[in-house]
Amino acid sequence: MKSNRRISAVAVLALAALVAGTGAGFAATTTPSGTPVATRAFDTAPATATATATATATVPTPSFHGTLPAPTGPYAAGEDVIHVTDASRPDPWVPSSGPRQLTVTMLYPAVPGTGTPAPYMTLGEAAGILQRRKLPASSGVTPQNLSGVTTHAFDGARPRSGKYPLVVLSPAHEDPRMTLTALATDLASHGYVVALVGHTNEDSGETLADGRTSPCAVCDDPTLDFDSLAAGRALDVSFVIDRLTHGNTAWRLAHLIDKHEIGMAGHSIGGAASAATMIADPRVRAGVNMDGSFHPAPVPGRIDRPFLMLGAAATHPDGGHDTTWEQAWAALGGYKKWLTVAGADHFSFSDLDLLLEEAGFPTPPLSPERGLVITREYVTAFFDRTLKGIHSPLLDGPSPDNPEVLFQH
């Protein structure tokens, strides 16, 4: 059963406008190490870059029209939105709300020319962003003038026949699931089923099955334990995998999933959740952490399956200030890669920098387009190798086509 669907890129612009107008937006709320500070946004953006962006940001034009990059694979990307409820546990952040409810966007290989264009988020989710980030009316940004954001995914598209590996994606803390849409659609176009999980009460809003949109219950909590946050996401993901692969499945196209080939990737705390999920759930055969500190850092012997660490060169080099990456690297027992991207910031691995650029805001030295190209190419190459057995020279060493990508190990 579908919700009232998604509608815009307000998520990006509301946050950006707040940075410009008040200096209190999400990009300025953490230390370079990713340690959460007062506003609890979980990221590892360099403080100096953030300060520059805050000082020079300009008001976006009311004529903004956001467009995510088109998928690069041979298939179209179909899309459904599903809702699942874990009756075995109460919501960890708002127990009074009852059992844990999750909204999940499913993307899958589809036949080109079928389905209808999928919008970015629901009106309720857009309103949640506006309310949380206090977007000034003077910006001219409204859900209505952002409803045409292009995602390159198609609601109800006809699926291609076959079985495909499942990749679960988990976004950054405070960021709704849609901020990984560009990566999700590209993976679908290359022959993956993707489950983009919204972690209820942990971001600006997820529209649930009853049509209401949950606000963030923990975004302003100074006592929030990020180890617990990652562990809770691991429970979310394992439950979603259960509902997609066993018994009376929650998705009409669950027959597309090869239940023996499952991977997970996450951004920021979502990357930490990838490691936590692999420790807790042996069904997840490969994991990716995109620029997130590990919470907690893995210990030897807990992860013996393939893992990719992909981060910004400024914050996650070998010997850098985020010591959880060194601890994780030493603990990982399977095939592993540690790559960093020169000129990237924390949001180069999600949709955010690209949409900020399209709205007229400053971006990091690495162009947002390049950031998404690199993210999509290397994450896909990693899952191709680990879930499909397809070798990609991208993972063998430095490439002249991607000089920004540095092999730390």
N, C-alpha and C positions, 0 to 999 in steps of 0.2 A: 504494500500500500504506500502511495506517495504522499509527501507533504505538499504544501503549497509552493514548493520549489524555490529556486534561488534567483536573485535578480541583478546583483551589481557588484562593482569593485569598491563599494563604499568602505570596505574594510581597510583598504590601502589609503584612500584619500582622507578619510576621517582622521586616521592616525597622523598622516603627514601634515594636515592642516593644524592639528593640535601642536605639533612640533614647531610650526611656523608661528602660531599665534600665542602660545603660552610657554614654550620651552619645556613642556612636561610630557611630551609624547613618548611612545614606546621605545624609540631608538635611543633614548637618553636615560634609560632606567636601569642599566647594569654596569658593572665593572668589566674591564677587558677579560677577566677570567671567567665571566659568565656567572659570577656570584650574584644572586638577586639582591637588589636594594629596595628602597621604600616602596616603589610601585609594583614590584614583583614581576616585571616583565623579564622573561628568562632568555637572555641571549648573550653572545660573546662579541658584540660589536666593539671595535676599538673606540675608546672614549674620545680621542682626538678627532677622529673622523666624524663622530656624532656631533661634537661641539661645532665643527665647521658647518655641517649640514644644518644645524639648528640656527646658526647665525645668518646663513645665506639663503635659507628656503624662502620661496616666493609663493604667493597665493595662487592656487590652481585656477585655470580658466574654467568658467561654467560650461564651455563647449567640450569638455573632456569626453573622449570616447576611448575606452580601454580595449586593447586587443592582446590576447595571449598568443604566443607563437604556435604556428600550425604543427601538428604531429609530423614526424619524419619517417615513420614506418610505412609498410605497404597496406595497412588496414586503416579503416576509419575507426573512430572511438565512439562506441555506444555508451549510454549512461542511464542508470536507474538510481533512485534514492530509496533506501529501505530503512526501517525502524525495527530495532530489536530490544527486548527487555530481559534482563537477567534476574529472574525471580529468586535466585539463590542468595542474593546479597542486596542490602540497601545501598542507596547512593552514598558514596563515602564522604561527600562534602555537604549534602543536604539530606540526612537520613529521613527527615519528616516527609520528603517527597515520595518515599516508597522505593520500590526496586530500581536498580540501576537501568536507566534508559539511554540508548545510544542511537544516533543518526549516522548512517554510513552511505557514502556515495560509491556506487559500484560502476567501474568503467571496464569495457571489454572490447575485444576485436569485433568490428562490425562491417557490414556491407556498405560501401560508399553510396550516398544518395538516398539513404533511408533514415527515418526518424526526423525530429524537428530540433532546431538549435537549442542547446541547453543553456540557460542563464547561469550566472555565477553564484547566486545565493537567494534565499527567500527575502521577501519584504521584512519579515520579522527579524531575520539575521542582520539585514542592513540597518534596521532601526536600532538593533542592539549595539552595533558599531557606533552609530551616531550618538546614542545616549552615553555610552561608555567614554567615548573620546571627545564629547562636547564640541563637535564640529560647528564653527560659527556660521550663522546664516549668510554672512557676507561673502562666504566662499562661493556660493551659488551651486554647491554640490548637493544634489538630492538623489534619492533612489530612482526617481523618474528619469532624470537625464543620464543615469548610469545603467539603465536597464538594458542597453544594447551592447554591453561588454561581450566580446566574442571569446568563447572558450574552445571552439573547435570540437566540442563533444555534442552528441545528438541523443536527445531523449527517445527512448523506445526504439532505437535503431535495430535493424535485423541482425542478429549475431552471425558471425561466421561459424561454420560447424567445426568441431574438433575439441580437444582438451588443451588447456593452457595453464601454466604455472600461476599461482596466486601470489601477489605482492601486497602486503598491508602497509599503508602509509600513515604516519602519526605526525601531526604538526607541532610547532613550537607552542610553549605556554602562552596563553592569551590570544593566540592566533587561531581562527577557525580553520576547519579542515580544508576549505577552498583555497587556501594559500599555497597548496601543493598541487593545484589543478594542472598546471603546465607539465609537470613531471608525470602525473597520473595519466593524462591523455596520451603522452608520448609512449609510455610503457604499454598502454593498451594497443597503440598502433603497431607495436613491435611484437604483439602476440602474448600479452599478459592480461589476466584478469586482475584488476586493482580494487582493493577495498580501502577507501579514504575515510578514516574513522574520526568522527567528532567526539571529543571527550567532554561530555556534558558537565557544565558548571566550572570548566577550566578555561574557558575562553569567552569572547564577547557575546556569544550566543549561538546555540544550535536549535533549529526548529524541530520539535519532537512530534510524535505521531498524532497527538491531540491538537496540533496546530500552534501551541504556545511555544515561545522561544525562551529558553533558559538563560538568565544572565550569568555572569561570572561570579561564583561564590567565593573564590579563593584568590582572585587577582590582587586584592589589597591586604592580604593576610600576612603580616610580617613574621609570623611563626611558621609559615608553610614549610614543611619538610620535603625537599625535592627527591630524596630517596623514596619516600612514601608515594610521591606523585608518580615517579617512574614505575614503582611496583604496582600501583593501581592501574596504570595504563596497560601493564602486562596482563592483568586480569581482564581488562576490556578487550584486548586483542585476542586472547585465548578464547574468550566467549564468542567473539565475532567469528573466529575460525570454526568453532563448534557449530554455530548456526549456519555456516556456509557449506559445511562438509559432512554433516551427520544427520540422519533421520529426516524429519520433516523440515527441510531447509527454509531459511527466511527469504530466499531470493529465487525468483522465477527462472533464472538462468544458471542456477548452481551446477547444472550438468556440464557446464563449460570448464569447471575447475578440475585440474589435476591435483587431487588432495595429497599426493605424495611429493609435490614440488612446491613448497611454500617459503617465501622470503619476506623480510620486513625492512623498511627504511624509515627513518625519521629525521626531522629537523629539530635541532636544539634539544629540549627535553624529550622530544620524540625520538631523537637519536639515542639518548640514554635509555629510553623505553625499549628500543630495539634490542639492546644488550640484555636488559632485564627480562624481556620476553624470551630470548633465546635460552637464558639460564633456567627459566621456569617451564618452558614448553619445547620439548625436543622436536616437535613437528616443524618448527621454523628452522630451515636448513641453511639460511644465509641471512646476514644482517648488514645494515649500513647506518652509520652515524654521520649525519651532515652537520658539522660545526657545533656540536653540543658537548658540554662537559658530561662525563660519565657520573651517574648517580645511582648507586655507588660505583666506584671503579671496580671492574671485574677482578676476581682473584684467580690464580692459576688453576686449571682443571675444570672450570665452570663452563667455558665456551670452547668447544673443540671443532666447531664448524666454521665455514668461511665468513670473514668479516671485513668490511671496507670502512676505513676512516677517511672522510673527505671534508676538509675544513679550509678556512681562510688562512693564508700564509702569515698574516700579521698576528694571529692569535693561537694557531695550532701547529707551529713548527716543532720538529724534534728538539727537545731542550727548552721549549717555551714555558710560559708561566702556568699554563693549564696542565698541571702534573698528572691529572687523571688520564690524559692520553698516553703518557709514557707508561703508567701503571697498566692501562688496558692493553697496550701493545705487548708488554712483557707477559701478560696473562693469557692472551689469545693463543689457542693451541692448533687451530686449523690454518687453511690458506688465508692470508691476510695481506692487505695493502694499506699504506698510510700515505695519502696524497694531500697536498695543499695547493691552493690556487692564489697566485700573486694578484694583488689589487682587489681581491674580493672583500666584501664585508659580510656580516652575519646573514643578511637577507638576500645575498646573491644566489642562494640555493633554494629560494622560494619565488613566488610570483611578485613579491612586494617591491623589489627595486625596479622591476620593469614598469609596473603600474605607477610608481612614483615618478619615474622618468617621463612617462606619457602624460602625467599631470603637470609637468614642468618643474619638478623638484630636483635638487642636486642628487647625484648618484656617486657611488664610489669610483675609484680609478678604473676598475674593470667594468666595462659596459654591462648593463643588465642583460642585454641580449647574449653576450658572451658567457655571462654567468649561468644562464639557463642552458645554453648549448653544452657547456662543459658538464654541468650537473646531469643533464639528460643522457649525454653520450657515455659518461663513465659509470653511472648507476646502471644503465641498460647493459653495458658491456660486462659489468660485474655479475648481474643476474643471468645474462646469457651464458656466462662461463659456469656459474655455480648451480643454476637450476635447469639449464638446457644442454650443458656440455658443449657449448659453442665457444671456441677460442677467439679472443679479440686481441690484436697486437697493442691496443690502447693500454692494456694492463701490464705489458712487458717492460715498459720503461718510457722515458721522455719521448714526446712526439713533436716533430717540427710543425705539425698542424695545430698543436695546443701548447705553445711555449709557456703559457701561464701555469700549467700544471707541473708541480714539483713533486718528485718521488722522494719522500723522506726515508722510506725503507723499500 
